[in-house]
Amino acid sequence: MSLNVRALVNDAFLSAGVLNSNTGRGVEGIDANQGVIICNEVLGQLNVEELFPFQMSIVEFVIPTLKFNWTIGLSTADIAAIRPSFINQIYFQYNTNASPVRVTQIPISEILNYKAVNASGSPIYFAYNPKMPNGEIMFNIRPFASGTISIMYTTAIPQVTINDTLDIPLEYNELIKYAIARKVAQYKQMPLDVVNSIDVLYKDARSRVGTLNSRGKVPVLDDTGRTNITQNNVLTGAT
């Protein structure tokens, strides 16, 4: 389902009692800008909580220099791709005839314990920091300059503007709308009974989406194959 952001923000303001549906006017000016800011806050929170249908993706990148840390995200990053919400697996392939070598993920807090200073070769471990606007991949050993890095990852829902559309399943419409509406009601200092009623609707929508999600159905990639992972929409949910 393609969901227009402007319509979504309008619906959220209507749900919060800020707009009158009889006027035929939508959100404008400062309210429209604030609505988009709140929308992006909501999408960011859903990304963090993994309470959203994510897209499994793969990017292959020929490493031109020897570095421990690589940014991934915007066009100014080392690896230009949609910023990962989290990384599933990383492989290295040093030439077209070599078998891909899997790199093991470890917590960021542990990466320095395994870091080999001034070493270059085949990384054994990596850690990932999904910071904004560019995520950061950290290796314990600098990879070969001639190597190709293959990153299997789950993309985050990107930030939007007022004229953008969100391509999401219909089931998520009310969750996002009421999540925005309850923030709008607080922003506009609506009466407490209005805020509370929207909060009930939000929690009901969140409960329905949580029931639909199934974290355990995320595809597991084995060490020998990297196929059939680029186009699969996967529902992952907070437990």
C-alpha positions in Angstrom: 0.0 0.0 0.0 1.3 3.5 -0.9 0.5 5.9 1.8 0.9 9.6 1.1 2.6 11.4 4.0 0.5 14.6 3.6 -2.7 12.5 3.9 -1.2 10.6 6.8 -0.4 13.8 8.7 -3.8 15.2 7.9 -5.5 12.1 9.3 -3.4 12.2 12.4 -4.4 15.9 13.1 -8.0 15.0 12.5 -7.8 12.1 14.9 -6.3 14.4 17.5 -9.2 16.8 17.1 -7.0 19.6 15.8 -8.6 19.7 12.3 -12.2 20.0 11.4 -13.1 17.5 8.6 -15.9 19.8 7.4 -13.6 22.6 6.4 -11.9 20.6 3.7 -8.6 22.1 4.5 -5.5 20.1 5.4 -2.5 20.8 7.6 -0.5 23.7 6.5 2.6 25.7 7.4 4.2 25.2 10.8 1.7 22.4 11.6 2.6 20.5 8.4 6.3 20.8 9.2 5.7 19.6 12.8 3.6 16.7 11.5 6.5 15.5 9.3 8.9 15.8 12.2 6.6 13.7 14.4 6.1 11.2 11.6 9.9 10.7 11.2 10.2 10.3 15.0 7.5 7.6 14.9 9.2 5.8 11.9 12.5 6.0 13.7 11.0 4.5 16.9 9.5 1.6 14.8 12.8 1.0 13.2 14.5 0.8 16.6 11.9 -1.5 18.0 11.9 -3.7 14.8 8.1 -3.2 14.7 7.9 -2.8 11.0 8.1 -4.8 7.7 11.8 -4.5 6.8 13.4 -5.2 3.4 16.2 -7.7 3.2 19.0 -6.3 0.9 22.5 -7.0 -0.2 25.2 -4.7 -1.4 28.5 -5.7 -2.9 31.4 -3.2 -2.7 35.0 -3.5 -3.9 37.2 -2.1 -1.1 39.6 0.5 -2.4 41.6 1.2 0.7 42.6 -0.5 4.0 40.5 0.7 6.9 39.1 -0.7 10.1 35.9 1.4 10.0 33.5 1.9 7.1 30.5 4.2 7.0 27.4 3.0 5.1 24.4 5.1 4.2 24.3 8.4 2.3 26.2 9.1 -0.9 29.0 10.7 1.2 29.5 7.4 3.1 32.3 4.9 2.3 29.6 2.5 1.1 26.7 4.3 -0.6 23.5 2.3 0.2 20.3 2.6 2.2 21.4 2.8 5.8 21.0 -0.6 7.5 18.8 -0.9 10.6 20.9 -3.9 11.5 23.3 -6.2 9.6 22.5 -9.9 9.2 25.8 -11.1 7.7 29.0 -10.0 6.0 31.2 -12.0 3.6 34.5 -11.3 2.0 35.6 -12.7 -1.4 39.1 -11.8 -2.4 38.8 -12.9 -6.0 36.2 -14.3 -8.3 37.4 -17.9 -7.8 37.7 -17.8 -4.0 34.9 -18.9 -1.7 33.2 -16.2 0.3 34.5 -16.0 3.9 31.9 -15.2 6.6 32.8 -12.6 9.2 31.3 -13.1 12.7 29.4 -10.3 14.3 30.2 -9.3 17.9 29.0 -6.5 20.2 30.5 -3.1 19.7 31.8 -3.2 23.3 34.0 -6.2 22.4 35.4 -5.2 19.0 38.5 -3.4 20.5 39.4 -6.6 22.4 39.9 -8.4 19.1 41.3 -5.5 17.1 44.7 -6.3 15.5 46.6 -3.0 15.3 48.4 -2.3 12.0 47.3 -5.7 10.7 45.7 -6.3 7.2 44.2 -9.4 5.8 41.0 -11.2 6.5 38.7 -9.8 9.1 37.4 -12.4 11.6 34.9 -10.2 13.5 32.8 -7.1 12.8 30.5 -4.8 14.9 27.9 -2.5 13.6 26.8 0.9 15.0 23.5 2.0 13.3 24.0 5.7 14.0 22.5 8.5 12.0 22.8 9.6 9.3 25.4 6.9 8.3 25.8 3.6 10.1 29.4 2.4 10.8 30.9 -1.1 10.3 34.0 -1.9 12.4 36.4 -4.7 11.6 39.0 -6.3 13.9 41.4 -6.6 10.9 41.7 -4.3 7.9 40.5 -6.2 4.8 42.6 -6.6 1.7 42.3 -3.7 -0.8 41.5 -6.1 -3.6 38.6 -7.8 -1.8 34.9 -7.5 -2.4 32.7 -7.1 0.6 29.2 -8.5 0.5 26.8 -7.1 3.1 23.5 -8.8 3.8 21.4 -6.4 5.8 17.9 -5.2 6.8 17.1 -1.7 5.7 15.5 0.9 7.9 12.4 2.8 6.8 13.9 6.1 5.6 12.9 9.6 6.7 10.1 11.2 4.7 9.0 14.7 3.6 5.4 16.0 3.2 5.2 15.0 -0.4 6.6 11.5 -0.1 4.8 8.2 0.0 5.3 5.2 2.3 5.1 1.8 0.7 3.8 -0.2 3.7 1.2 -2.9 4.3 -2.3 -1.7 5.1 -2.2 -3.1 8.6 0.4 -0.5 9.6 -1.7 2.5 8.6 -3.5 2.9 11.9 -0.4 2.2 14.0 1.5 5.1 12.4 -1.6 7.4 12.3 -2.4 7.1 15.9 1.3 7.2 16.9 1.5 10.6 15.2 -1.9 11.7 16.5 -1.1 11.2 20.2 2.1 13.2 19.8 0.1 15.9 17.9 -2.5 16.0 20.8 0.3 16.6 23.3 2.0 19.2 21.0 -1.3 21.1 20.7 -2.0 20.7 24.4 -5.4 19.0 23.8 -7.5 18.0 26.8 -6.4 14.9 28.7 -9.4 12.9 27.8 -8.5 13.4 24.1 -4.9 12.3 24.7 -6.1 9.3 26.6 -8.6 8.2 24.0 -6.0 8.4 21.2 -3.5 6.4 23.4 -6.1 3.6 23.7 -6.4 3.5 19.9 -2.7 3.5 19.5 -2.1 0.7 21.9 -4.9 -1.4 20.1 -3.2 -0.8 16.7 0.2 -1.7 18.1 -1.1 -4.9 19.6 -2.6 -5.9 16.3 0.6 -5.3 14.4 2.6 -7.1 17.1 0.4 -10.2 16.6 1.0 -10.1 12.9 4.8 -9.9 13.2 6.9 -13.0 13.5 10.5 -12.5 14.4 11.3 -16.2 14.1 10.5 -16.2 10.3 13.5 -14.0 9.3 15.4 -16.1 6.7 18.7 -17.5 7.9 21.6 -17.3 5.4 24.0 -20.2 5.4 27.7 -20.0 4.8 27.5 -21.3 1.2 24.7 -19.2 -0.3 23.8 -15.6 -0.8 20.7 -16.0 -3.0 17.0 -15.2 -2.7 17.6 -12.5 -0.2 17.2 -9.2 -2.1 13.5 -9.0 -2.7 11.9 -10.7 0.4 9.8 -8.5 2.7 10.2 -9.8 6.2 8.0 -9.0 9.2 10.1 -8.7 12.3 8.4 -7.9 15.6 9.2 -6.9 19.1 8.4 -9.6 21.7 
